[in-house]
Amino acid sequence: MKMILARWRLLLSGFALCSLLATAALALWAGAEIASPSRRPLLDFHREFLANPTARGFSIAGFTASDGSPCLVCTPYSSGQLGERGRKIRQQLTERGFHLLPAGSVFGTVVLVHGRRGRKEDYLPIAERLCAVGLRCIIPDLPAHGDHPATLATYGVREASLPARMLEEASRRGSFDPKPAGLVGLSMGGSVSVHAAALADAPWAALVVIASFDSLPAVIEGQVAQYMGTTLATPWLAGADLVYHRKTGVHLAEVQPQHHAASIGIPTLIAHGTADRVSSITRGQRLFAALPSATTKQWVEIPDAGHDDVLITAYPIYAEIAGWLLQHLAGK
């Protein structure tokens, strides 16, 4: 009997050790993946847009910024030709009482900031819609994403100045007035956009943040708890932070959009899916609550939307986004 118990203790000890080693290995992998996400290649739908953007109502010009950031500039096609998405959003906005300029007109510019593991070409369908209502769209690749030469992502800590720099360089190259300008960010791009909008002398007149978060450690810990339980979540996060800090020189706890949101005074719309399991709706609500009470702001819940499908449900989120930008950039 004693021998059997000893064997069981040995087996349980071995199992516990293996579990700890596996948890540690996952934490090490996660820290590296958070710092340098796996990059996605160009997809077929990207190539289709790039090959014939005028069929969708806009033109595309690419350039590489002074800091090495690859960037696309999407401009409404002067002929007034529209794609299906453009026709639909103009109809939606007209039904909401907006008086739109003729198709092909340009009244302002928006910088679109993609999410983690995204790339600039992902936002071409969004650019099709916004170009249709008169907004030029500037879409950069963020560091460690797409074709950007940098290899590390800090979720806004070091990227905060990038959107304004892309706006300034694109306007100089294209000889257009950089104002009025808005900023739209999704998930990680929302964090970057909040950091950017809080900078002194930022050029933005309106901000839209979609499926983002108030605190990156809280998001990560929440995800880990779903799969490993709350007991392992805290030490797992500490391990991931150790690797992340070693790679980037930034601690995960430094990524706190809520602190920067408290300094934002421009009109801000925050949208979040009710079924988001990556960054829970609570994270979006707390980010919204961090905005000053004096700031013009709007909270939008997207029914049944998760994280990755937040922009592709039946809810007319693009009409919400475009309407907010029209209202605050054009005074419509």
LINSULNOR-V694703 format. One line per field, one symbol per residue. ss: DSSP state (H for helix, E for strand, - for the rest). psi: psi as a letter, one per 20 degrees, with the letter a starting at -180 (. if undefined). burial: + if it has 16 or more other C-alpha atoms within 10 Angstrom, else -. A space follows every 50 residues. Layout:
BEGIN
ss->???
psi->???
burial->???
END
This chain:
BEGIN
ss->-HHHHHHHHHHHHHHHHHHHHHHHHHHHHHHHHHH--------HHHHHHH H-HHHH-EEEEEEE-----EEEEEEE-------HHHHHHHHHHHH----- -------EEEEEE------HHHHHHHHHHHHH--EEEEEE---------- -----------HHHHHHHHHHHHH------EEEEEE-HHHHHHHHHH--- -----EEEEE-----HHHHHHHHHHHHH-HHHHHHHHHHHHHHHHHHH-- -HHH--HHHHH-----EEEEEEE-------HHHHHHHHHH------EEEE EE--------------HHHHHHHHHHHHHH--
psi->ghhghghgggghggggghggggggghggggghhhgmqpqqrprghghggh hmhhijjrqppqrprhjipqqqopppphijqqaghggghhgghghjjpoq qqpiqpiaqppporapjarhhhjhhghgghhhjjppppoqpqqjqcjphq ippjkhgijhigghhggghghghjlqpiqqqrppqpdhhggghggghiqq kqjqiqpppplbrhpghhgghhgghhhirhgigghghgghhggghhghjp qhiinmhhhhhijpiqppppqqqikoigoqhhghhhgghiqqhipoqppp popjpbgijhjkaipmhhhgghgggghihik.
burial->----------------------++--++-++++++++--------+--+- --++-+++++--+++---+++++++++---+++-+++-++-++------+ --++++++++++++++++++++++++++++++++++++++++++++++-- -++++++-++++++-++++++------+++++++++++++++++++++-- --+++++++++++++++++++++++-------++-+++++++++--++-+ ++--+++++++++++++++++++++++++++-+++-+++++-----+--+ ++--+++--++-----++++++++++-++---
END
